Amino acid sequence: MMAAVQTKQDLEEDYSLLPVVHDIIKCIDKDSADVHQELIKLKSKIQEARDQISSMPGIDVSPAVQQQQLLTLREQVRTKKQLLKKYKSLCMFEVPKAS
């Protein structure tokens, strides 16, 4: 499970365009023929970022709907906290003490 979860730093490195842009500038300075390859790399990185963004949950939902979903979830959390507090006060979950 941990291998599937990327850290924020890993994601920033995966989608950072700065190294590719830097390589393009170096190729231009050297009058290298590798500029086209570097531009293709940049284009593919941009497309990967677009694909990642479009696959994010909620991206296709309007901000108003997202806000409503957030309010609904907060209300559910509040209700569940109240129920937990109520059931804990009933002492139903007391563990017998070992003698």
C-alpha positions as CSV (number, residue, x, y, z in Angstrom):
1,M,0.0,0.0,0.0
2,M,2.8,2.4,0.9
3,A,4.5,1.8,-2.4
4,A,1.4,3.0,-4.3
5,V,1.1,6.2,-2.3
6,Q,3.5,8.9,-3.6
7,T,4.8,11.6,-1.4
8,K,4.2,15.3,-2.2
9,Q,7.9,15.6,-3.1
10,D,7.7,12.7,-5.5
11,L,4.7,14.2,-7.2
12,E,6.4,17.6,-7.5
13,E,9.5,15.9,-9.1
14,D,7.3,13.9,-11.5
15,Y,5.4,17.0,-12.7
16,S,8.1,19.6,-12.5
17,L,8.6,21.3,-15.8
18,L,11.7,23.3,-14.7
19,P,14.3,20.6,-15.4
20,V,13.0,20.0,-18.9
21,V,12.8,23.7,-19.7
22,H,16.4,24.1,-18.4
23,D,17.5,21.3,-20.7
24,I,15.8,23.0,-23.6
25,I,17.6,26.3,-22.9
26,K,20.9,24.5,-22.6
27,C,20.3,22.8,-26.0
28,I,19.4,26.2,-27.6
29,D,22.6,27.8,-26.2
30,K,24.7,25.0,-27.6
31,D,22.8,25.0,-31.0
32,S,22.2,21.3,-30.4
33,A,19.9,19.1,-32.5
34,D,18.5,17.7,-29.2
35,V,16.1,20.6,-28.9
36,H,13.4,18.7,-30.7
37,Q,13.8,15.7,-28.3
38,E,13.6,18.0,-25.3
39,L,10.5,19.7,-26.7
40,I,8.9,16.3,-27.1
41,K,9.8,15.5,-23.5
42,L,8.2,18.8,-22.4
43,K,5.1,18.1,-24.4
44,S,4.7,14.6,-22.9
45,K,5.2,15.9,-19.4
46,I,2.5,18.6,-19.9
47,Q,0.1,15.9,-21.3
48,E,0.8,13.6,-18.3
49,A,0.0,16.5,-16.0
50,R,-3.2,17.2,-17.9
51,D,-4.2,13.5,-17.7
52,Q,-3.5,13.4,-14.0
53,I,-5.6,16.5,-13.3
54,S,-8.5,15.2,-15.4
55,S,-8.5,12.0,-13.5
56,M,-8.7,13.7,-10.1
57,P,-12.0,13.0,-8.2
58,G,-14.3,16.0,-8.2
59,I,-12.7,17.9,-11.0
60,D,-15.8,17.5,-13.1
61,V,-18.0,18.9,-10.3
62,S,-18.8,22.6,-10.0
63,P,-17.5,24.5,-7.0
64,A,-21.1,24.9,-5.7
65,V,-21.7,21.2,-5.7
66,Q,-18.3,20.6,-4.1
67,Q,-19.2,23.0,-1.4
68,Q,-22.5,21.2,-0.8
69,Q,-20.8,17.9,-0.6
70,L,-18.3,19.3,1.9
71,L,-21.2,20.6,4.1
72,T,-22.9,17.2,3.9
73,L,-19.8,15.4,4.9
74,R,-19.1,17.8,7.8
75,E,-22.7,17.3,9.0
76,Q,-22.2,13.5,8.9
77,V,-19.0,13.8,10.9
78,R,-20.7,16.0,13.5
79,T,-23.6,13.5,13.8
80,K,-21.2,10.5,14.2
81,K,-19.2,12.4,16.9
82,Q,-22.4,13.1,18.8
83,L,-23.4,9.4,18.6
84,L,-20.0,8.3,19.8
85,K,-20.2,10.7,22.7
86,K,-23.7,9.5,23.5
87,Y,-22.8,5.8,23.4
88,K,-19.6,6.3,25.4
89,S,-21.6,8.1,28.1
90,L,-23.9,5.1,28.4
91,C,-20.9,3.0,29.6
92,M,-21.8,0.2,27.3
93,F,-18.2,-0.2,26.2
94,E,-16.5,-0.5,29.5
95,V,-13.9,-3.2,29.7
96,P,-14.0,-5.3,32.9
97,K,-11.1,-4.7,35.1
98,A,-8.7,-7.6,35.7
99,S,-8.3,-8.4,39.4
